[in-house]
Amino acid sequence: MDSPFDKIEETFEVNLPEKESLDDYIDMVLPQIAHLGEDLREQKFYVAPGGKPWLEIRDDPGFQESVLHFFNDGGEYLQSVDGNVSKGRWRLLDGTNKMIIETGGDKAPGRSELFELAFLNQYFFILRKHGNQHKGKRYFFMGYEGAVRGLKWRDSVELMYNEYRSQWGMFQYLLVIVIVIVVGVVLFSLW
């Protein structure tokens, strides 16, 4: 049997609407959680001694590989595709929230890409490719492997959206407490 508080909670529940693509979900969620994110200068969130495994998340049904990214101290970048590791470099552009990722290493010609930080916390690392991305994906979406391993991409977005929900939930409970106090004061003053 539902309590009256369950009904109040359902009234304030914030559900994640259906979207077509991962980019569409990220576009919807980012404005709501951006204030909860960190800056690229806060390297402790994405760089860790021994490496912090960031699992790449895509909505492409043909994407079956397990792709891990490591942003190590000293600018070392490692990418593991189903256990096959390639090396590269990463670096920040001073005074910005921009990162260059160079792949291919010293021996093979690679590429350099410029990204802007979209969102970062201890569980999610989202970079936006700089420029107008009319073709392909706008976001490079990664989740901390320990938190998102085994999740489908929509479940990963849902987990990220829970950051917003938890903030909204705190607001709901504070609102209920304030209302109870105001009603109590009014009733007490009437006696």
N, C-alpha and C positions, 0 to 999 in steps of 0.2 A: 504494500500500500504506500502510495506516495505521500510524503509529508507536505505541508504548505510551503516549506522552504525549497523542496524539489521543484514545485511549480514555479516559484519565483526564479530559481536558477535557470529553468528551461526558457523563461521569458527573456532572460538576458544572454542566452547562449549564442555564441558567434560561430556560425558554420562557414566552412570553406566552400564557396560556390564552384560549380563545375566550369572548367576551362578546357580549351582544345589542346594546348601544348604546354610544355615546361616553361618556355619563355613567357607565355601568357600568365601562368601562375606566379612566376617570379615578379613580373610587372605589377601584378595585383598585390602581392604580399609585401614587397619591399617598402612601399611608403608607410605601411603600418608598423614595420619592425625596425626601420632604419635607425631610429633613435636608440635602439638597444645594441647596435653594432659598435665595433672597435675600428681603429685606424690601422693601416699597414705598418705604421711605426711600432705598434704593439705586437712585436714579433713573437712574444711568448704564446700568442694564440695560434700561430701556424707553424712556428719553428720550435723543435724540441730536440734535446740531446738524444742522439740515436735515431732521429727522424720521427715525424708525426705523419702517419699514413692518411692521406686524403683520397677517398674513393670518388672517382668521377661518376656523375649521375647524368644520364641522358634519357630522353623520351623516345629515341629511335628504336623501333622494335628489332632492327637488325643488329643493334649494339649488344653483343653478348659477352664481350671481353670484360675481365676485371682489370681496370686501369687505376693504379695508385700513383699519387704524386707526392713527392717529398721535397719540402723547401728547407734545406739544411743550413746550418751555420756556415758563414763564409760565402754564401751565394751559390752553393752547390744545389742543383736541381736534378732529381732523379724521377724517371717515369718508368713504372713497371706495368707491362701489358702481359697479363697472364704469366707473370714471373720472369719475363724477358725485360731486362733493365737497360735503359739508355740514359746517358748523362747529358746534362746541360748546365746552364747558369741562370740565375735569377738576380735581379737587382731592382732597387727602388729608385725612383727619380726624386731627388731632393725637394722637399717642400710640397710634395703632391701626394695623392693617394693612387699613384700609378706605378705599375710594375712591368718590367720587361722580362720575358721568359725566352731564353735562347735554347734551342734544341739542336741536337746533332753532334755536340761535342767538338773536340779538336780535329778529329780525323775525318769526319763526314760532314759535307755541307749541310747545314741545317737552316733553320729560319728563326727570326726574332719577331716576337709579337708584343704589342703594347696593350696592356689591360688597365682598366680603372677598377678600383675596388667598388663593388656593389654592396656587399655585406660580409661581415666577419664576426664570428663569436667562437666559442670553444668547440662547437659542433658543426658549423657551416662556414664555408669559404666560397664566396661567389665573386667572380671577376667578370667585368663587362669588356668585351673587345672594343678598343677605341675606334671611333669612326662610325660611319653609317653602315650597318650590317644588314643590307637588304636580302642577301642570300646567306643561308646557313643560320647558325645559332648566334644569338646575341650574347648569351651568358656561358661562362665556364663554371658549372655548378659542381661543387665538391662537398662531401660530408665526411666528417671524421669516421674512419672505417669502423671503429668500435661502436658507434652509435647508429650507423645506417646500413651495415652489412646485412644482406638478405632482404632489404626493403625494396619494394618497387618504387619507381620515381615519384608517383603520386603520394605514397606513404612518407617519403622523405620530405616532400613539400609540406605535408600535414604536420610532420614532426617540427619543421621549422616554424610553421604557423602557430604551433603551440606556444612559442615564445610570446606572441601577441595575445593569445588566449589567456596565458597565465597572468599577464599584465592586466587584461580586461577583467579576469576573475577577481584579482585583488581589488580593483575599483568597485566591482559589484558588491563584494563583501563589506567594503568600507561604506558604500552607499547605504546598504541595508542597516549597518550599525548606526549611521547618522540618522536615518529615518526612525529607527527604534528609539534612539535617544530623544529626538525632537518630539515624537508622539508621547514618550514617557514624561517629558517636561510639560507638555501641553496638558496631559491628563492630570498630572500632579498639581499644576497651577489651578485647574478647575475644581479641585477638591478643596 
